[in-house]
Every structure is written in structure tokens, then in C-alpha cells.
Amino acid sequence: MSREDQARMAEEGAQDQALLDVDYEGKSLCVAYFLLIIGGIFGLHHAYLNDTRTARLYLTSLGLCGVGVVLDFCRLPVLVEECNEELLRRARAGTPDSSPPRGR
């Protein structure tokens, strides 16, 4: 193997390691559950997870008349995981956290 090949492989390895070492702060499931308990009918947990469209819907309909809040007790781990994946994707792409929130 030539020195050029070794240097190229070392550079690619460093880039791969940099992608794995991206520093980002994910959302906490405990905080999301806390917000669901104290303000679920107002959509506080959705606002925390950067889902402003659903948070507004919950605010105007009082948590879809309480049904949405009950369903979110089961769905919350998945919602937090999706939010954290989106934050990680943005961190890897170098997109600032102030970019427009995700909405469904």
C-alpha cells in the first residue's frame, strides 16, 4: 500500500469517527413524561419535542378532548426517539437547532 493510500484511508477513518462523535443534546423521556403529566392537555410535551403543529392542536382542543393525552402515554417513547433521531441528523448535517421544527 502506498503512502497516499494510507493517508486517504486515515482521512476517511477520521471523517467516519467525526460523524460518530457528533455532540448533540437529545430530548429526555423523563422530561417528556413530566410535561405530559403536568400539561399534556395543553401540548407541552409536543412543544418540548419540537412538534409545534401538534402542540397547537392539543392547545386548541385540550389534548383532543383528553384522548390524545391518553394515547401519548403509550406513544411517548417513540415520539422522543423520533425527535432525537431528527436532532442527530441535524447535528451531523451541521444544521442549527433553530431551524424550523418538525411538524406532522
CNS distance restraints for C-alpha pairs under 8 A (distance, minus, plus):
assign (resid   1 and name CA) (resid   5 and name CA) 6.26 0.50 0.50
assign (resid   1 and name CA) (resid   6 and name CA) 6.81 0.50 0.50
assign (resid   2 and name CA) (resid   6 and name CA) 6.38 0.50 0.50
assign (resid   3 and name CA) (resid   7 and name CA) 6.05 0.50 0.50
assign (resid   4 and name CA) (resid   8 and name CA) 6.09 0.50 0.50
assign (resid   5 and name CA) (resid   9 and name CA) 6.11 0.50 0.50
assign (resid   6 and name CA) (resid  10 and name CA) 6.10 0.50 0.50
assign (resid   7 and name CA) (resid  11 and name CA) 6.15 0.50 0.50
assign (resid   8 and name CA) (resid  12 and name CA) 6.21 0.50 0.50
assign (resid   9 and name CA) (resid  13 and name CA) 6.09 0.50 0.50
assign (resid  10 and name CA) (resid  14 and name CA) 6.19 0.50 0.50
assign (resid  11 and name CA) (resid  15 and name CA) 6.27 0.50 0.50
assign (resid  12 and name CA) (resid  16 and name CA) 6.20 0.50 0.50
assign (resid  13 and name CA) (resid  17 and name CA) 6.15 0.50 0.50
assign (resid  14 and name CA) (resid  18 and name CA) 6.10 0.50 0.50
assign (resid  15 and name CA) (resid  19 and name CA) 6.39 0.50 0.50
assign (resid  16 and name CA) (resid  20 and name CA) 6.52 0.50 0.50
assign (resid  17 and name CA) (resid  21 and name CA) 6.14 0.50 0.50
assign (resid  18 and name CA) (resid  22 and name CA) 6.35 0.50 0.50
assign (resid  19 and name CA) (resid  92 and name CA) 6.38 0.50 0.50
assign (resid  22 and name CA) (resid  88 and name CA) 7.82 0.50 0.50
assign (resid  22 and name CA) (resid  91 and name CA) 6.71 0.50 0.50
assign (resid  22 and name CA) (resid  92 and name CA) 6.35 0.50 0.50
assign (resid  23 and name CA) (resid  91 and name CA) 7.44 0.50 0.50
assign (resid  24 and name CA) (resid  87 and name CA) 7.32 0.50 0.50
assign (resid  24 and name CA) (resid  88 and name CA) 6.55 0.50 0.50
assign (resid  24 and name CA) (resid  91 and name CA) 6.34 0.50 0.50
assign (resid  25 and name CA) (resid  87 and name CA) 7.94 0.50 0.50
assign (resid  26 and name CA) (resid  83 and name CA) 7.95 0.50 0.50
assign (resid  26 and name CA) (resid  84 and name CA) 5.20 0.50 0.50
assign (resid  26 and name CA) (resid  87 and name CA) 6.85 0.50 0.50
assign (resid  26 and name CA) (resid  88 and name CA) 7.79 0.50 0.50
assign (resid  27 and name CA) (resid  31 and name CA) 7.79 0.50 0.50
assign (resid  27 and name CA) (resid  32 and name CA) 7.77 0.50 0.50
assign (resid  27 and name CA) (resid  49 and name CA) 7.07 0.50 0.50
assign (resid  27 and name CA) (resid  80 and name CA) 6.52 0.50 0.50
assign (resid  27 and name CA) (resid  83 and name CA) 7.28 0.50 0.50
assign (resid  27 and name CA) (resid  84 and name CA) 6.15 0.50 0.50
assign (resid  28 and name CA) (resid  32 and name CA) 6.27 0.50 0.50
assign (resid  28 and name CA) (resid  80 and name CA) 7.28 0.50 0.50
assign (resid  29 and name CA) (resid  33 and name CA) 6.16 0.50 0.50
assign (resid  29 and name CA) (resid  76 and name CA) 7.57 0.50 0.50
assign (resid  29 and name CA) (resid  77 and name CA) 6.55 0.50 0.50
assign (resid  29 and name CA) (resid  80 and name CA) 6.27 0.50 0.50
assign (resid  30 and name CA) (resid  34 and name CA) 6.14 0.50 0.50
assign (resid  31 and name CA) (resid  35 and name CA) 6.18 0.50 0.50
assign (resid  32 and name CA) (resid  36 and name CA) 6.10 0.50 0.50
assign (resid  32 and name CA) (resid  45 and name CA) 5.27 0.50 0.50
assign (resid  32 and name CA) (resid  48 and name CA) 7.05 0.50 0.50
assign (resid  32 and name CA) (resid  49 and name CA) 7.73 0.50 0.50
assign (resid  32 and name CA) (resid  76 and name CA) 7.51 0.50 0.50
assign (resid  32 and name CA) (resid  80 and name CA) 7.64 0.50 0.50
assign (resid  33 and name CA) (resid  37 and name CA) 6.14 0.50 0.50
assign (resid  33 and name CA) (resid  45 and name CA) 7.32 0.50 0.50
assign (resid  33 and name CA) (resid  73 and name CA) 7.67 0.50 0.50
assign (resid  33 and name CA) (resid  76 and name CA) 7.44 0.50 0.50
assign (resid  34 and name CA) (resid  38 and name CA) 6.28 0.50 0.50
assign (resid  35 and name CA) (resid  39 and name CA) 5.51 0.50 0.50
assign (resid  35 and name CA) (resid  40 and name CA) 6.40 0.50 0.50
assign (resid  35 and name CA) (resid  44 and name CA) 5.71 0.50 0.50
assign (resid  35 and name CA) (resid  45 and name CA) 5.05 0.50 0.50
assign (resid  36 and name CA) (resid  40 and name CA) 4.03 0.50 0.50
assign (resid  36 and name CA) (resid  41 and name CA) 7.79 0.50 0.50
assign (resid  36 and name CA) (resid  43 and name CA) 7.48 0.50 0.50
assign (resid  36 and name CA) (resid  44 and name CA) 6.59 0.50 0.50
assign (resid  36 and name CA) (resid  45 and name CA) 5.20 0.50 0.50
assign (resid  36 and name CA) (resid  69 and name CA) 7.34 0.50 0.50
assign (resid  36 and name CA) (resid  73 and name CA) 7.79 0.50 0.50
assign (resid  39 and name CA) (resid  43 and name CA) 6.44 0.50 0.50
assign (resid  39 and name CA) (resid  44 and name CA) 5.45 0.50 0.50
assign (resid  39 and name CA) (resid  45 and name CA) 7.40 0.50 0.50
assign (resid  40 and name CA) (resid  44 and name CA) 5.85 0.50 0.50
assign (resid  40 and name CA) (resid  45 and name CA) 6.36 0.50 0.50
assign (resid  40 and name CA) (resid  58 and name CA) 7.97 0.50 0.50
assign (resid  40 and name CA) (resid  63 and name CA) 6.52 0.50 0.50
assign (resid  40 and name CA) (resid  69 and name CA) 5.80 0.50 0.50
assign (resid  41 and name CA) (resid  58 and name CA) 6.06 0.50 0.50
assign (resid  41 and name CA) (resid  59 and name CA) 6.66 0.50 0.50
assign (resid  41 and name CA) (resid  62 and name CA) 4.67 0.50 0.50
assign (resid  41 and name CA) (resid  63 and name CA) 3.94 0.50 0.50
assign (resid  41 and name CA) (resid  64 and name CA) 7.63 0.50 0.50
assign (resid  41 and name CA) (resid  65 and name CA) 7.78 0.50 0.50
assign (resid  41 and name CA) (resid  66 and name CA) 6.37 0.50 0.50
assign (resid  41 and name CA) (resid  69 and name CA) 6.33 0.50 0.50
assign (resid  42 and name CA) (resid  55 and name CA) 7.06 0.50 0.50
assign (resid  42 and name CA) (resid  58 and name CA) 5.48 0.50 0.50
assign (resid  42 and name CA) (resid  59 and name CA) 4.29 0.50 0.50
assign (resid  42 and name CA) (resid  60 and name CA) 7.79 0.50 0.50
assign (resid  42 and name CA) (resid  62 and name CA) 5.81 0.50 0.50
assign (resid  42 and name CA) (resid  63 and name CA) 6.14 0.50 0.50
assign (resid  43 and name CA) (resid  47 and name CA) 6.32 0.50 0.50
assign (resid  43 and name CA) (resid  54 and name CA) 7.22 0.50 0.50
assign (resid  43 and name CA) (resid  55 and name CA) 4.33 0.50 0.50
assign (resid  43 and name CA) (resid  56 and name CA) 6.99 0.50 0.50
assign (resid  43 and name CA) (resid  57 and name CA) 7.74 0.50 0.50
assign (resid  43 and name CA) (resid  58 and name CA) 4.96 0.50 0.50
assign (resid  43 and name CA) (resid  59 and name CA) 5.73 0.50 0.50
assign (resid  43 and name CA) (resid  63 and name CA) 6.57 0.50 0.50
assign (resid  44 and name CA) (resid  48 and name CA) 6.19 0.50 0.50
assign (resid  44 and name CA) (resid  55 and name CA) 6.65 0.50 0.50
assign (resid  45 and name CA) (resid  49 and name CA) 6.32 0.50 0.50
assign (resid  45 and name CA) (resid  55 and name CA) 7.70 0.50 0.50
assign (resid  46 and name CA) (resid  50 and name CA) 6.37 0.50 0.50
assign (resid  46 and name CA) (resid  51 and name CA) 5.16 0.50 0.50
assign (resid  46 and name CA) (resid  52 and name CA) 6.63 0.50 0.50
assign (resid  46 and name CA) (resid  54 and name CA) 6.41 0.50 0.50
assign (resid  46 and name CA) (resid  55 and name CA) 5.07 0.50 0.50
assign (resid  47 and name CA) (resid  51 and name CA) 5.48 0.50 0.50
assign (resid  47 and name CA) (resid  52 and name CA) 5.36 0.50 0.50
assign (resid  47 and name CA) (resid  54 and name CA) 7.98 0.50 0.50
assign (resid  47 and name CA) (resid  55 and name CA) 5.43 0.50 0.50
assign (resid  49 and name CA) (resid  79 and name CA) 7.71 0.50 0.50
assign (resid  49 and name CA) (resid  80 and name CA) 6.79 0.50 0.50
assign (resid  49 and name CA) (resid  83 and name CA) 6.08 0.50 0.50
assign (resid  50 and name CA) (resid  83 and name CA) 7.52 0.50 0.50
assign (resid  50 and name CA) (resid 101 and name CA) 5.26 0.50 0.50
assign (resid  50 and name CA) (resid 102 and name CA) 6.27 0.50 0.50
assign (resid  50 and name CA) (resid 103 and name CA) 7.90 0.50 0.50
assign (resid  51 and name CA) (resid  55 and name CA) 6.27 0.50 0.50
assign (resid  51 and name CA) (resid 101 and name CA) 6.16 0.50 0.50
assign (resid  51 and name CA) (resid 102 and name CA) 5.50 0.50 0.50
assign (resid  51 and name CA) (resid 103 and name CA) 5.17 0.50 0.50
assign (resid  51 and name CA) (resid 104 and name CA) 7.51 0.50 0.50
assign (resid  52 and name CA) (resid  56 and name CA) 6.05 0.50 0.50
assign (resid  52 and name CA) (resid 101 and name CA) 6.81 0.50 0.50
assign (resid  52 and name CA) (resid 102 and name CA) 7.50 0.50 0.50
assign (resid  52 and name CA) (resid 103 and name CA) 6.41 0.50 0.50
assign (resid  53 and name CA) (resid  57 and name CA) 6.37 0.50 0.50
assign (resid  53 and name CA) (resid 103 and name CA) 5.38 0.50 0.50
assign (resid  53 and name CA) (resid 104 and name CA) 6.79 0.50 0.50
assign (resid  54 and name CA) (resid  58 and name CA) 6.14 0.50 0.50
assign (resid  54 and name CA) (resid 103 and name CA) 7.07 0.50 0.50
assign (resid  54 and name CA) (resid 104 and name CA) 7.12 0.50 0.50
assign (resid  55 and name CA) (resid  59 and name CA) 6.10 0.50 0.50
assign (resid  56 and name CA) (resid  60 and name CA) 6.17 0.50 0.50
assign (resid  57 and name CA) (resid  61 and name CA) 6.05 0.50 0.50
assign (resid  57 and name CA) (resid  63 and name CA) 7.50 0.50 0.50
assign (resid  57 and name CA) (resid  64 and name CA) 7.61 0.50 0.50
assign (resid  58 and name CA) (resid  62 and name CA) 5.24 0.50 0.50
assign (resid  58 and name CA) (resid  63 and name CA) 4.13 0.50 0.50
assign (resid  58 and name CA) (resid  64 and name CA) 5.87 0.50 0.50
assign (resid  58 and name CA) (resid  68 and name CA) 7.87 0.50 0.50
assign (resid  59 and name CA) (resid  63 and name CA) 6.53 0.50 0.50
assign (resid  61 and name CA) (resid  65 and name CA) 6.08 0.50 0.50
assign (resid  62 and name CA) (resid  66 and name CA) 6.56 0.50 0.50
assign (resid  63 and name CA) (resid  67 and name CA) 6.74 0.50 0.50
assign (resid  63 and name CA) (resid  68 and name CA) 5.34 0.50 0.50
assign (resid  63 and name CA) (resid  69 and name CA) 5.65 0.50 0.50
assign (resid  64 and name CA) (resid  68 and name CA) 5.17 0.50 0.50
assign (resid  64 and name CA) (resid  69 and name CA) 7.51 0.50 0.50
assign (resid  66 and name CA) (resid  70 and name CA) 6.50 0.50 0.50
assign (resid  67 and name CA) (resid  71 and name CA) 6.32 0.50 0.50
assign (resid  68 and name CA) (resid  72 and name CA) 6.01 0.50 0.50
assign (resid  69 and name CA) (resid  73 and name CA) 6.59 0.50 0.50
assign (resid  70 and name CA) (resid  74 and name CA) 7.53 0.50 0.50
assign (resid  71 and name CA) (resid  75 and name CA) 6.36 0.50 0.50
assign (resid  72 and name CA) (resid  76 and name CA) 5.34 0.50 0.50
assign (resid  75 and name CA) (resid  79 and name CA) 6.30 0.50 0.50
assign (resid  76 and name CA) (resid  80 and name CA) 6.11 0.50 0.50
assign (resid  77 and name CA) (resid  81 and name CA) 6.18 0.50 0.50
assign (resid  78 and name CA) (resid  82 and name CA) 6.14 0.50 0.50
assign (resid  79 and name CA) (resid  83 and name CA) 6.20 0.50 0.50
assign (resid  80 and name CA) (resid  84 and name CA) 6.12 0.50 0.50
assign (resid  81 and name CA) (resid  85 and name CA) 6.14 0.50 0.50
assign (resid  82 and name CA) (resid  86 and name CA) 6.27 0.50 0.50
assign (resid  83 and name CA) (resid  87 and name CA) 6.22 0.50 0.50
assign (resid  84 and name CA) (resid  88 and name CA) 6.08 0.50 0.50
assign (resid  85 and name CA) (resid  89 and name CA) 6.10 0.50 0.50
assign (resid  86 and name CA) (resid  90 and name CA) 6.19 0.50 0.50
assign (resid  87 and name CA) (resid  91 and name CA) 6.09 0.50 0.50
assign (resid  87 and name CA) (resid  97 and name CA) 7.53 0.50 0.50
assign (resid  88 and name CA) (resid  92 and name CA) 6.13 0.50 0.50
assign (resid  89 and name CA) (resid  93 and name CA) 6.20 0.50 0.50
assign (resid  90 and name CA) (resid  94 and name CA) 5.96 0.50 0.50
assign (resid  90 and name CA) (resid  95 and name CA) 4.98 0.50 0.50
assign (resid  90 and name CA) (resid  96 and name CA) 7.07 0.50 0.50
assign (resid  90 and name CA) (resid  97 and name CA) 7.33 0.50 0.50
assign (resid  91 and name CA) (resid  95 and name CA) 6.05 0.50 0.50
assign (resid  91 and name CA) (resid  96 and name CA) 7.30 0.50 0.50
assign (resid  91 and name CA) (resid  97 and name CA) 7.90 0.50 0.50
assign (resid  95 and name CA) (resid  99 and name CA) 7.07 0.50 0.50
